[in-house]
């Protein structure tokens, strides 16, 4: 009998919101936080992802079609899967993977990334930055709710007085 597959500490969805529009987009990133780097690597390899020895996180684009009667009906809302290990939840790794997720959202929603190289790019850049900021903020909020962070680990408030 083999070793049981590791289970993630937390699994949640982060919805891509390009602005504060209600209702939010149906597109989401699936986040899985693993108890250790080894558990994360084991999961990634079990689903066919090649991960390097020092890999701290992954973001894999997803496009899943729902079939009915042998015909594709529609794409599911998931646009990427993010895997992180509990030991690497610092802002450097989280923001890095969230940027990959932002780009995955842009590809999925046919966002005009090539136009970001033009001179009058600020409105496009702002919308992309807003999605990235929302993904990062939602990750932190959900991680605090799941007990992965304490609020004091995230924000260092200035002292009064």
C-alpha positions, 0 to 999 in steps of 0.5 A: 500500500502506497503513501497517502497523497498529501492534502492541502491546508487550504483551498479557495477561489480568487475571482478576477475583478477588473474593477469594483463592478458588481457582480464580480467576474465568473473567472477564478483562480483556484489556490491550494496551499500545501503543508510543505514544499515537498507536499506541493511538489508531490502534488504537482508531479502527480498532475504532470507538472515538472517542478524544480527542486527550489520551486516555491510556488506554481501557477498553471493556466487552465481551460476546462471544457464541460461536455454533454452528449459528446459535445463541448458546451462551455468553458468552466470559470477556472483560468489557473491553478496556483499551488503554494507551500506553507513555508513560502507564503511571503509577499515575494512568492505570493505576488510573483504567482499572482502576477502569473495569475493576472497574465493567465486572466488576461489571456483568458479574457482576451485582454489586449496585452500587446497594447501595453507597449504603446504610449497611451497605455495607462487605462489598460495598465490600470485595469491590469494592475487592479486585477493583480491588486485584487487577486493579491488582496483576496489571497491575503484576506482568505489566508487570514480566514484560513489561519495561514497568516495572522494580520500582524504578519502582513501589515506593519502599522506605524506606532502612535505617539 
